[in-house]
Amino acid sequence: MAGRQRIDRVRRQYNQWVANQTLEDYALRFTAKSARRWSAARVANTALGAISFLAMEAIGGTITLNYGVTNAVAAILVVSVIIFFCGLRLPTMPLNAASTSTC
């Protein structure tokens, strides 16, 4: 049977700091309260971005394994150029023509 446990003053003070939530995260301590409150839309948008990144990684890996690195790089470059030019065209078009765009 072990003897009585001795708790040092430093350890006791550390446990008090950890229990205090304002000292737990230094970065959030100086952040405005309005920035700490996230809406459901912001959380959903963040989750959608993470999920789409993981999906693109999986699709890219599958293309690379099935068709080889050379074909995968060529396909990714072609699709990137198409997406880039579609993105450039939209801001320069008038609003009524943007809704009927085929790109």
C-alpha positions as CSV (number, residue, x, y, z in Angstrom):
1,M,0.0,0.0,0.0
2,A,1.4,3.3,-1.1
3,G,1.9,6.1,1.4
4,R,0.2,9.5,1.3
5,Q,0.6,11.3,-2.0
6,R,2.3,14.6,-1.9
7,I,1.2,17.3,-4.4
8,D,3.7,20.1,-5.0
9,R,2.5,23.7,-5.1
10,V,3.6,24.0,-8.8
11,R,1.4,21.1,-9.8
12,R,-1.5,22.4,-7.8
13,Q,-1.2,25.8,-9.5
14,Y,-1.0,24.2,-12.9
15,N,-4.2,22.2,-12.3
16,Q,-5.9,25.5,-11.4
17,W,-4.7,27.1,-14.6
18,V,-6.0,24.2,-16.7
19,A,-9.4,24.3,-15.0
20,N,-9.7,28.0,-15.9
21,Q,-11.0,28.1,-19.5
22,T,-9.9,31.7,-20.2
23,L,-6.3,30.7,-19.8
24,E,-6.6,27.4,-21.7
25,D,-6.4,28.8,-25.2
26,Y,-4.1,31.8,-25.5
27,A,-5.2,32.7,-29.1
28,L,-8.9,32.8,-28.2
29,R,-8.3,34.8,-25.1
30,F,-7.7,38.0,-27.1
31,T,-10.3,37.3,-29.8
32,A,-13.5,39.2,-29.8
33,K,-16.6,37.3,-28.6
34,S,-18.4,38.0,-31.9
35,A,-15.6,36.1,-33.8
36,R,-15.9,33.1,-31.4
37,R,-19.6,32.5,-32.3
38,W,-20.0,30.7,-35.5
39,S,-23.2,30.4,-37.3
40,A,-24.5,27.0,-38.6
41,A,-23.9,28.2,-42.2
42,R,-20.2,28.9,-41.4
43,V,-19.7,25.5,-39.8
44,A,-21.5,23.8,-42.8
45,N,-19.4,25.7,-45.3
46,T,-16.2,24.8,-43.5
47,A,-17.2,21.1,-43.4
48,L,-18.2,21.2,-47.1
49,G,-14.7,22.6,-47.9
50,A,-13.0,19.8,-46.0
51,I,-15.2,17.1,-47.5
52,S,-14.7,18.4,-51.0
53,F,-10.9,18.4,-50.5
54,L,-10.9,14.8,-49.3
55,A,-13.1,13.8,-52.2
56,M,-10.8,15.5,-54.7
57,E,-7.8,13.7,-53.1
58,A,-9.6,10.4,-53.5
59,I,-10.6,11.0,-57.1
60,G,-7.1,12.2,-58.0
61,G,-5.6,9.1,-56.4
62,T,-8.0,6.8,-58.2
63,I,-7.3,8.4,-61.5
64,T,-3.5,8.2,-60.9
65,L,-3.7,4.5,-59.9
66,N,-6.0,3.5,-62.8
67,Y,-4.5,5.5,-65.7
68,G,-1.0,6.3,-64.6
69,V,0.8,9.5,-63.5
70,T,1.3,10.9,-67.0
71,N,-2.4,10.6,-68.0
72,A,-3.6,11.9,-64.6
73,V,-1.4,15.0,-64.8
74,A,-2.6,15.7,-68.3
75,A,-6.2,15.3,-67.3
76,I,-5.8,17.5,-64.3
77,L,-4.1,20.3,-66.3
78,V,-6.8,20.2,-69.0
79,V,-9.7,20.4,-66.5
80,S,-7.8,23.2,-64.5
81,V,-7.5,25.3,-67.7
82,I,-11.2,24.8,-68.5
83,I,-12.3,25.8,-65.0
84,F,-9.9,28.8,-65.1
85,F,-11.3,30.1,-68.4
86,C,-14.9,29.6,-67.3
87,G,-14.1,31.6,-64.2
88,L,-12.6,34.4,-66.2
89,R,-15.6,34.7,-68.6
90,L,-18.3,35.1,-66.0
91,P,-17.3,38.4,-64.4
92,T,-16.9,40.1,-67.8
93,M,-20.4,39.1,-69.2
94,P,-23.5,41.1,-68.6
95,L,-25.9,39.9,-65.9
96,N,-28.6,38.7,-68.3
97,A,-26.2,36.7,-70.4
98,A,-24.5,35.1,-67.4
99,S,-27.6,33.1,-66.6
100,T,-27.6,31.5,-70.1
101,S,-23.9,30.7,-70.1
102,T,-23.0,27.2,-71.4
103,C,-19.6,27.2,-69.7
